Amino acid sequence: MAKLITAENAASLIKNRSTIAVCGFAQCALPEEVLQALEDRFTKTGYPQQLTLVHTAGIGDGVSKGASHFAHEGMLKRVIAGHYNLAPKLGKLVMDNKVEGYNLPQGTMAQWFRSIAGRKPGLFTRVGLNTFVDPRIEGGKLNSITKEDLVEVKELDGEEYLWYKPFPIDVAIVHGTCADLNGNVSTDNEEVRMELLPMALAAKASGGMVIVQVETLAENRTIPPKHVVLPGIDVDYIVLSKVRQVQNPAYTGEMRMPLSQIPPMALNARKVIARRAAMELVPNAVVNLGIGIPEGVSSVANEEGIGDQLTLTVEAGPIGGVPASGADFGGSANADAIVDHPYQFDFYDGGGLDMAECNAKGDVNVSKFKDRIAGCGGFINITQNTHKVVFCGTFTAKGLREEIRDGKLVITHEGAVQKFIDKVGQITFSADYAHKHNQQVMFITERCVFVLTDKGLVLTEIAPGVDLQKDILDQMEFVPHIAEDLKTMDERIFHDEPMGLAQDIFEQQAS
């Protein structure tokens, strides 16, 4: 029978040099009170020390929550994570060589917990080949003090695979909605389920313990058995939240909201990019939307009334509906289904999707820069296993200001940081891998569009009002190939009214 304890008592159970796995996605399904108690214990007593932190998705708010609770010298020995951008203080410790750091593909890590749970010999996959995760390049290591190889190249039946090695999990800290007194846990009020069950099973298979933070308690056997996501036999301790989290019921699947309640995006550079990306959608497409600018595609699809013509997915598990953005990213309003995190990546890795800093060759870096570690998240899983990949982002960064006037893009202040450069800081997307697997690749910015060919990047479209030399070529460190029939981007994108994409999709279906 699981024991009901306080967050402070839970924190006191964690020993020095433990390997701790934490479940969550951004601020969704996050065991925040237990993590806060663990940080408080360390700042007051100096213990526990030399921990190894393992988490798949980025967890936190970009300031102080989630993985940021571990951002103290001496508290951690090592971090193994899929994404760092929501815990910049932790990323800085890694950048400063104060903590060993690894960045591995988010989806592969989620699946890796299942292999640990079954005491299997790690995970074999092609995901990560030819990227910085490949040990022939960097092996996912983020700094000079990180030495151990967690990934190796293996050949099976004449094909190369990456072997993600197993290691034990001492403590799993997870979040659920309700637990009965035997520890059976439901997730009815969560936007996502993540890898709740496999993470807990990985700890149990390793002889470790499982701590679950929940919102409410129930009498034994009052949670319907099909609603139990984590059985009580796999739970050691229950922590009852002091402050109950209030979730949007449209994200938890308890109700469906009128989509008219979702306001349209303002017409700006981000919407221009999202609109141009939305024009690549095809009838009945299954699409993954990444965090950041790609989130806007769901808003555009909703505004254009084409949401029912495609299925938008989020790597955290929602399938269908309108993916949330900002602090709610990870959830989806009016989803058709919410599956476990590892199974969503089984779908992506199996080629289920239709779509989803750059050099002249077409290699892309989204994971590590001169001043910070962002992490690859699910980027590698998704981009390496999708037939059509659409990269979305502004042409430059840091200080870029633009306006849409009279159907034209006007750059009022150019960004100080160029993104199209001679050498990327890290290879998160490999152009060689894309060519080998016949992927279609596009790069959409607010001022132009590139496609990836065997020649490298080819400029195919330019925004109205943009000067080819001053606004594009002079803002790149290399000269791209320019299509002989260089086109102007569709002018509908630059006017503050619906574009009529529903009619476009109808015509595609008719043809």
C-alpha positions in Angstrom: 0.0 0.0 0.0 1.3 3.4 -0.9 2.0 5.9 1.9 0.6 9.4 2.0 3.4 11.8 2.9 4.1 15.5 2.5 6.3 17.0 -0.3 8.9 17.8 2.4 9.0 14.2 3.6 9.2 13.0 0.0 12.3 15.2 -0.6 13.9 13.8 2.5 13.8 10.3 1.1 16.1 11.1 -1.8 19.7 10.1 -1.2 23.0 11.5 -2.6 24.0 10.3 -6.0 20.5 9.1 -6.9 19.3 9.0 -10.5 16.0 10.9 -10.6 13.5 10.8 -13.5 11.0 13.6 -13.6 7.8 13.5 -15.8 6.1 16.5 -17.4 5.8 18.7 -20.5 6.5 22.4 -20.1 4.1 23.2 -17.2 1.7 20.3 -18.0 1.5 17.4 -15.5 4.4 18.7 -13.5 5.1 17.5 -9.9 6.0 21.1 -9.0 5.5 20.9 -5.2 7.8 17.9 -4.8 10.5 19.5 -6.9 10.2 22.8 -4.9 10.6 20.8 -1.7 13.7 19.1 -3.0 15.2 22.4 -3.9 14.3 23.9 -0.5 16.0 20.9 1.2 19.2 21.4 -0.7 19.4 25.2 -0.2 18.8 24.7 3.6 21.0 21.6 4.2 23.2 21.1 1.2 21.7 17.7 0.5 21.0 15.7 -1.6 24.2 16.0 -3.6 25.6 14.7 -6.9 22.2 13.7 -8.4 21.6 12.6 -12.0 18.5 14.3 -13.4 16.7 12.6 -16.3 13.7 14.1 -18.2 12.4 13.9 -21.7 10.6 17.1 -22.7 11.5 20.6 -21.5 9.9 21.1 -18.0 9.4 24.5 -16.4 8.4 28.0 -17.2 11.7 29.4 -18.4 12.4 31.0 -15.0 12.1 29.0 -11.8 9.9 26.0 -12.1 10.5 22.4 -13.2 14.1 21.5 -13.9 15.2 24.9 -12.7 14.8 23.6 -9.1 18.0 21.6 -9.7 20.1 24.5 -10.9 22.5 24.6 -8.0 26.2 23.8 -8.0 26.8 20.6 -6.0 23.2 19.4 -6.3 23.7 17.8 -9.7 26.4 15.6 -11.1 24.7 15.0 -14.5 21.7 16.0 -16.6 20.3 13.8 -19.3 17.5 15.7 -21.0 15.6 16.1 -24.3 15.2 19.9 -23.9 16.8 22.6 -21.8 15.1 25.9 -23.0 12.6 26.0 -20.2 15.4 25.8 -17.5 18.0 28.3 -18.7 19.8 28.4 -15.3 20.3 24.7 -15.6 21.5 25.0 -19.1 24.0 27.6 -18.0 25.5 25.3 -15.4 26.1 22.8 -18.2 27.5 25.5 -20.5 29.9 26.6 -17.7 31.2 23.0 -17.2 29.7 22.9 -13.7 27.5 19.9 -14.5 27.8 17.0 -16.9 25.2 17.4 -19.7 23.7 15.2 -22.4 21.0 16.1 -24.9 19.2 13.1 -26.4 16.1 13.0 -28.6 13.0 13.5 -26.6 10.9 10.7 -28.2 13.7 8.2 -28.0 14.1 9.0 -24.3 10.4 8.4 -23.7 10.7 5.0 -25.5 13.9 4.3 -23.6 12.0 4.2 -20.3 9.9 1.3 -21.7 13.1 -0.6 -22.4 14.4 -0.1 -18.9 11.0 -1.1 -17.5 11.2 -4.4 -19.3 14.9 -4.9 -18.4 15.8 -4.9 -22.1 19.3 -4.1 -23.4 18.6 -0.5 -24.1 17.0 1.0 -27.3 18.1 0.5 -30.9 16.9 3.1 -33.4 18.1 5.1 -36.4 16.9 8.3 -34.7 20.0 10.6 -34.2 22.2 9.1 -37.0 24.3 11.9 -38.7 23.3 14.5 -36.0 25.2 15.7 -33.0 23.8 12.7 -31.1 25.8 10.3 -33.3 28.9 9.4 -31.3 31.0 9.9 -34.4 30.1 13.6 -34.1 29.4 14.6 -30.5 27.5 11.7 -28.9 24.9 14.0 -27.4 27.6 15.5 -25.0 27.2 19.2 -24.2 30.5 20.1 -22.6 34.1 19.1 -22.0 33.6 17.4 -18.6 31.0 15.0 -20.1 33.0 11.9 -21.0 30.9 8.7 -20.7 29.4 7.4 -24.0 25.7 6.8 -23.5 25.2 6.1 -27.2 27.0 3.8 -29.6 26.8 2.9 -33.3 25.8 -0.7 -33.9 25.3 -2.6 -37.2 22.4 -5.0 -37.6 21.8 -6.8 -40.8 24.1 -4.4 -42.6 22.3 -1.3 -41.4 23.5 1.3 -38.9 21.6 2.0 -35.7 22.2 3.9 -32.6 22.2 2.0 -29.3 21.0 4.1 -26.4 22.4 2.2 -23.4 20.3 1.3 -20.3 21.0 2.5 -16.8 19.0 2.3 -13.5 16.4 4.8 -12.3 16.5 5.2 -8.5 13.6 7.6 -8.1 10.6 8.5 -10.4 8.7 11.7 -9.6 5.5 12.0 -11.5 2.1 13.8 -11.4 -1.5 12.6 -11.6 -4.9 13.9 -11.0 -6.4 11.6 -8.3 -5.1 8.6 -6.3 -6.9 6.3 -4.0 -5.4 5.2 -0.7 -3.8 2.1 -2.4 -2.0 4.4 -4.8 -4.0 3.8 -8.0 -3.6 7.0 -10.0 -5.8 8.6 -12.7 -5.0 11.4 -15.1 -8.5 12.6 -15.9 -7.7 16.3 -15.2 -4.3 16.3 -17.1 -3.7 17.8 -20.5 -1.2 14.9 -21.2 -0.2 11.6 -19.7 3.4 11.6 -20.9 5.5 8.6 -20.0 3.9 8.3 -16.5 3.6 4.5 -16.5 6.8 3.5 -18.2 8.9 5.9 -16.1 7.4 4.5 -12.9 7.9 0.9 -14.2 11.5 1.8 -15.0 12.1 2.8 -11.4 10.5 -0.3 -10.1 12.5 -2.5 -12.4 15.6 -0.8 -11.1 14.7 -1.4 -7.5 13.9 2.3 -7.1 10.9 4.2 -5.7 8.0 6.1 -7.2 6.6 9.3 -5.8 3.3 10.6 -7.2 2.0 14.1 -6.6 -1.8 14.3 -7.1 -4.6 16.9 -6.8 -7.2 14.8 -4.9 -7.6 11.6 -2.9 -10.3 9.0 -3.3 -11.5 6.0 -1.3 -10.1 2.6 -2.4 -11.6 1.1 -5.5 -13.7 4.2 -6.4 -11.6 5.1 -9.4 -12.9 3.2 -12.4 -10.3 0.6 -13.4 -10.0 1.8 -17.0 -9.3 5.3 -15.7 -6.3 4.0 -13.7 -3.2 5.0 -15.6 -0.6 4.0 -12.9 -1.5 1.0 -10.7 -1.0 1.2 -7.0 1.4 -1.7 -7.0 3.9 0.6 -8.8 3.5 3.5 -6.4 5.5 3.9 -3.1 4.5 7.4 -2.0 1.6 9.8 -2.6 1.9 13.6 -2.1 -1.3 15.6 -2.0 -1.0 19.0 -3.6 -1.5 22.0 -1.3 -2.7 24.1 -4.2 -5.0 22.5 -6.7 -4.2 23.2 -10.3 -7.1 24.4 -12.4 -6.9 23.1 -16.0 -8.8 24.2 -19.1 -11.4 21.4 -19.5 -11.1 21.7 -23.3 -7.5 20.6 -23.0 -8.2 17.7 -20.6 -11.0 16.3 -22.8 -13.8 17.0 -20.4 -15.6 19.4 -22.8 -15.4 20.8 -26.2 -15.1 24.6 -26.6 -16.5 26.7 -29.5 -13.5 27.3 -31.7 -14.9 30.8 -32.3 -13.5 31.6 -28.8 -10.0 31.2 -30.1 -9.0 34.7 -31.4 -7.2 35.1 -34.7 -3.5 36.0 -34.7 -2.6 39.6 -35.4 -1.1 40.2 -38.8 2.6 40.3 -38.2 5.8 38.4 -39.3 4.9 35.3 -37.2 1.5 35.1 -38.9 3.0 35.6 -42.3 5.2 32.5 -41.7 2.4 30.5 -40.2 0.1 31.4 -43.2 2.8 30.4 -45.8 3.4 27.1 -43.9 -0.4 26.5 -43.8 -0.4 26.7 -47.6 1.6 23.4 -47.6 -1.2 21.5 -45.9 -3.0 19.0 -48.0 -6.4 17.3 -47.5 -6.4 14.7 -44.7 -2.8 15.5 -43.7 -1.5 14.5 -40.3 0.8 17.2 -39.0 3.1 17.8 -36.1 3.5 21.4 -34.9 6.6 22.3 -33.1 7.0 24.9 -30.3 7.4 28.5 -31.3 6.3 30.0 -34.7 4.9 26.7 -36.0 2.3 26.9 -33.2 0.7 29.6 -35.2 -0.3 27.2 -38.0 -3.0 25.8 -35.8 -4.4 29.3 -35.3 -4.3 30.0 -39.0 -6.0 26.6 -39.8 -8.8 27.4 -37.3 -9.2 30.9 -38.7 -9.4 29.6 -42.3 -11.9 26.9 -41.3 -9.8 24.0 -42.5 -9.2 22.3 -39.1 -11.6 19.4 -40.0 -9.5 18.8 -43.2 -6.4 17.8 -41.3 -5.2 16.2 -38.0 -2.9 18.3 -36.0 -0.8 16.5 -33.4 1.4 17.5 -30.5 4.4 15.4 -29.4 3.1 15.3 -25.8 0.3 13.1 -26.9 -2.8 15.0 -28.2 -4.2 14.0 -31.6 -6.6 16.2 -33.4 -8.2 19.5 -32.1 -6.4 22.8 -32.0 -3.0 22.7 -30.3 -2.4 25.2 -27.6 0.4 27.7 -27.7 2.5 29.6 -25.2 2.4 28.4 -21.5 -0.3 25.9 -22.5 1.8 24.3 -25.2 1.6 20.5 -25.0 -2.2 20.4 -24.7 -4.8 20.6 -27.5 -8.4 22.0 -27.3 -11.0 19.5 -28.5 -8.6 16.7 -29.1 -9.8 13.5 -30.6 -7.4 11.4 -28.5 -4.6 11.9 -25.9 -2.1 9.0 -26.0 1.0 8.4 -24.0 4.1 10.2 -24.9 6.1 7.2 -26.0 3.3 6.0 -28.3 3.0 9.4 -30.0 6.7 9.0 -30.9 6.1 5.4 -32.1 3.7 7.0 -34.5 6.2 9.7 -35.6 9.1 7.3 -35.8 7.0 5.0 -37.9 6.5 7.7 -40.6 3.0 8.6 -39.6 3.4 12.4 -40.3 2.8 14.1 -43.6 4.7 17.3 -42.6 6.2 18.7 -39.6 20.6 28.5 -37.8 21.0 26.8 -41.3 24.0 26.4 -43.6 24.2 26.3 -47.4 24.2 22.6 -47.4 20.9 22.5 -45.5 22.0 21.3 -42.1 20.0 22.9 -39.3 20.9 23.7 -35.7 18.2 24.3 -33.1 19.8 22.7 -30.1 23.0 24.5 -29.0 24.2 28.0 -29.5 27.2 30.1 -28.4 25.4 31.5 -25.3 22.9 28.8 -24.4 21.7 25.2 -24.7 18.2 24.8 -26.0 18.1 21.1 -26.6 16.7 19.1 -29.5 13.4 18.0 -27.9 11.4 15.9 -30.3 13.0 17.7 -33.3 15.2 14.8 -34.4 12.6 12.1 -34.0 10.1 14.1 -36.0 12.3 15.5 -38.7 14.1 12.2 -39.5 10.9 10.2 -39.9 8.7 12.6 -41.8 8.3 12.7 -45.6 7.8 16.4 -45.7 9.5 18.8 -43.3 8.7 22.5 -43.2 11.1 24.7 -41.1 9.5 27.9 -39.9 11.3 31.0 -38.4 12.2 34.6 -39.0 15.0 35.3 -41.3 17.2 37.0 -38.7 16.9 37.4 -34.9 17.7 39.7 -32.0 16.1 43.1 -32.5 14.2 42.3 -35.7 11.2 44.6 -36.2 8.8 44.4 -39.2 5.4 45.6 -40.2 2.9 44.7 -42.8 1.8 47.8 -44.8 -0.5 47.9 -47.8 0.1 44.2 -48.6 3.9 44.4 -48.3 6.5 43.4 -45.8 8.4 46.4 -44.4 11.6 45.7 -42.4 11.9 48.7 -39.9 14.9 47.3 -38.0 17.0 44.4 -39.1 17.9 41.6 -36.7 21.5 41.6 -35.4 21.9 37.8 -35.6 22.0 36.0 -38.9 20.5 32.5 -39.1 21.7 31.5 -42.6 25.4 31.0 -41.9 28.5 29.2 -43.1 28.8 26.8 -40.3 26.1 25.7 -37.8 27.0 25.3 -34.1 25.6 21.8 -34.0 23.9 19.5 -36.5 20.3 18.8 -35.2 19.0 18.1 -38.8 21.3 16.5 -41.3 20.8 17.4 -45.0 22.8 14.2 -46.0 20.3 12.1 -44.0 17.4 13.9 -45.7 18.8 13.3 -49.2 19.4 9.6 -48.4 15.8 9.2 -47.3 14.2 11.3 -50.1 12.7 13.8 -47.7 11.0 17.0 -49.0 12.4 20.0 -47.0 11.3 23.6 -47.1 12.5 26.7 -45.1 9.8 29.3 -44.7 10.6 32.8 -43.4 8.6 36.0 -43.3 10.6 37.4 -46.3 11.4 34.4 -48.5 11.1 30.6 -49.0 13.9 28.1 -49.7 13.7 24.4 -50.7 16.4 21.8 -50.2 17.8 20.2 -53.3 20.9 18.2 -54.0 22.5 21.6 -54.8 21.7 22.8 -51.3 19.3 25.7 -50.5 17.4 27.1 -53.5 15.6 30.4 -53.1 12.1 30.0 -54.7 9.9 32.8 -53.3 10.3 36.4 -52.1 7.8 38.5 -50.1 6.3 41.6 -51.7 8.2 44.7 -50.6 11.4 42.8 -50.0 14.7 43.7 -51.8 16.5 40.6 -52.9 20.0 42.0 -52.4 19.6 44.2 -49.3 17.1 42.2 -47.3 18.0 38.6 -48.2 21.5 38.1 -49.8 23.2 40.7 -47.6 21.8 39.1 -44.5 23.3 35.6 -45.3 26.8 34.4 -44.9 26.6 32.3 -48.1 25.0 32.8 -51.5 22.1 30.5 -52.1 21.1 29.1 -55.5 18.2 31.3 -56.9 15.5 29.7 -58.9 15.2 30.9 -62.5 11.5 31.4 -61.9 11.8 33.2 -58.6 8.2 33.9 -57.5 6.5 36.4 -55.3 5.0 34.9 -52.1 1.2 34.7 -52.4 -0.1 38.2 -51.8 -3.1 36.9 -49.8 -0.7 36.2 -46.9 0.0 39.9 -46.4 -3.6 41.1 -46.1 -5.6 41.1 -42.9 -8.5 38.9 -44.0 -9.0 35.2 -44.4 -7.0 33.7 -47.4 -9.6 31.2 -48.5 -7.5 28.1 -47.8 -10.7 26.0 -47.4 -11.5 26.6 -51.1 -7.9 25.7 -52.0 -8.1 22.4 -50.2 -11.6 21.7 -51.7 -10.0 22.2 -55.2 -7.2 19.9 -54.3 -9.6 17.2 -53.3 -11.6 17.7 -56.5 -8.5 17.3 -58.6 
